[in-house]
């Protein structure tokens, strides 16, 4: 085997990591609260770009420790039977790369995943060593996200949470039957067990900090997961129902949705084409409605066909057009929950409306200054100087509110 230099390893293992979407760093905390000095910060901006809820751009060095893997998951480019060039970093190489990229102001943290080498315990132990070395030896205060290897020893998960800001355990596919079909060496129960252990440690860390002491540090940015969309036959209702169950059962910070990308020499069971990237986009929008807008899954998918979301318009607008009898909503009188269901009004806009109407009745111009798109909002609201009249009954309203097709790229 030809030895690879560090630059070539970086090219291979950074490219191999692009299929993992769950790498946002929102929700973390500074680690120097005790007055210790060190390098790095979880705040600021910096080779992988993600966005926090406040719109801040964050940059992470996103790597696989190795793309060697003992598992043969049909949907994975790094499966054991795949004919790809293999590479493997040492622990010290990942540490040095992270520090070098940080010092050049390219990144603010590290996202580290891996193929399974030798065993789940061995792989998890290597990843923990990276994080521990960065924290203890180099006093790295930046963001670290580690991918959890299901079936790794519980004590390794505990140590991972000690050093990492966020942990994630990929659920992989929306249904247990699909995972058993495409990844027979993985067990859905083992993945859920790992997630449950993380939730238990997160809850324990919160409780141990009460009432006066600061909470024990354990993955302060919580845990997340990822589902591949379009590799199996699961519709959007099944995907969102699984996501809702994960949020309630394991208190996840995020569920990430990753459109399936066809891979060379793939199993005949897999589709030949990827799903529309707009489907992934709509799932993220629907996920937001579930978590922050009070919608449940049946409401959201009712506007589509066969349990799938409407790809032409966003899920809140699709819901509103199906329930025109619930509109228009008076922005000067309606409760917050009803305002949140108005197409075009986000959380910040609704909160601004509620604050402003305490002082004066709001006109359409007032709402226009708060909403991202007054054209979308106008048919669904009443203001001091505006009522939509017959606009809600206009048979062409959907057509008028349907945006031009978005051009989305896979990576």
Secondary structure, DSSP 8 states (H G I E B T S, - for coil): -----HHHHHHHHHHHGGG------TT---S-TTS---B--SSS---EEEE-TT--EEEEEEEESBS--S---TT-TTSTT------B--HHHHHHHHHHHHHTTS-SEEEEE----S-HHHHHHHHHHHHHIIIIIT-B-SEEEEE--TTS-HHHHHHHHHH-SEEE---BSSSHHHHHHH-TTS-HHHHHHHHHHHHHHHHHHHHHT-SSS----S-TT-EEEEEEESSSS--HHHHHHHHHHHHHHH--SEEEEEE----TT--TTS-SS---HHHHHHHHHHHHHHHHS---HHHHHTTSBTTB--SSS-HHHHHHHHTGGG--EETTT--HHHHTTSTT--HHHHHHHHHHTTTS---HHHHHHHSS-HHHHHTTEEETTEE-TTGGG-TTHHHHH----------
